Amino acid sequence: MPQISAGSDIQTVITTFDLTPGTCWDLLEELKDAYESFIRHQPGFIGAGLHVNDAQTRIANYSQWRRREDFLAMLRSQEMRIRTKRMSTLCKSFEPVMYDVAESFD
């Protein structure tokens, strides 16, 4: 389960996928399969969430990892390279960005 707290050593990655409404659910299925069958089993994985905007033109993916190196190792794996190529055909663009939590509020 994702943990949001300032001062944590956890690596947070937010990826935004820009797409057309016609490919939203196809990409969402690809992402769900990637998490279920591969990503969640990788060393250092903590948790993730997938969010779809109401126009179905963006998917936001929030994931957390124990270390930056864990995320990078997953991303560079042969399995993920194949999946990333397939996902890139379903969207206009996507960009994973690593963040540190600056502050959190309950």
N, C-alpha and C positions, 0 to 999 in steps of 0.2 A: 504494500500500500504506500503511495507517495506520502512523503513527510515534508511539510513546508515550515521551516523555522530558520530564522536568521542565525548566522554563526555556525551553521552545520557544514561539515566537510563533504556532504553529499553533492554529486554533480547532477544538476538539472539541465535537461535538454528540451527545448520547445521547438517543434518543427511545424511550419505552416505550409500546407499544400494548397496551391491556387488551381482551381479546376472549373469545369462547366457542370451545370446541374445534371447533365446526362451521364456523367462518369462518377458522380459522387458515391453512389452505393457500390459500384464496382471497386473503386479504390478503397472504400471502407472495408469491404470484404477481404481484399488483399492484405490490408493492415491488420485486421483481426486475425487472419490466418498466420501472418508473420509472428505476431505476439504469441498466439496459442501454441504454435508448433516449433518456434525457434527462439525468438528474442527473450521470452521470459525464462528460458532455461540457461541463458548465458551467465557466466560468472559476473557477479557484481550487480545484476539487475535487481532493483527494488520494487518498482511498480510503474504503471503508466495509465494514461487516460486518453481517450479519443473524443473529440468534440466536433460537431458539424454545425455550421451556421444555418440560420433559417432559410437562406436563399440557396443552400446546397452548392455554394461556390468556393467554400473553404473548409478544410479539415485542419484542426489544430491538434497536435499530438504532444502530450506532456509526459516525459519519462524521467526517471531518476535512477542513478547508478552510484555504486559505492565510490568509484573513482573514475576520473576522466579516461584513464587508460582502458578501463573495462568497456566503456561505450565505444571507444575508437576500435578496440579489438573486434567487437561485434560488427561494427560498421564495415570493417575491412575484410571480414570473413568471406570466403567464396560463396557461401549460402546467401549472405545478405547482398552481395554484389549482384547476383542473379535476380533476387527479389527487387532490388532497387531499379534495375533496368526495366523490369516488368511494370513497376509502379510508375516510373517516369513516362510511360506511354499513356497513362490514364490521367495525367495532370499537365497543366501548363508549366508549372515550376514547383519546386519545394526547396526548403532551406532549413537544415537543422542548426540551431544556435545554442551554445552552451551558456548557462547562466549560473550566477551565485545568488542565493536569496538575500536581498538587502534588508527586508523587513517582512513580518507576517502579522496578521491581525485575526483574532477570533471573534 
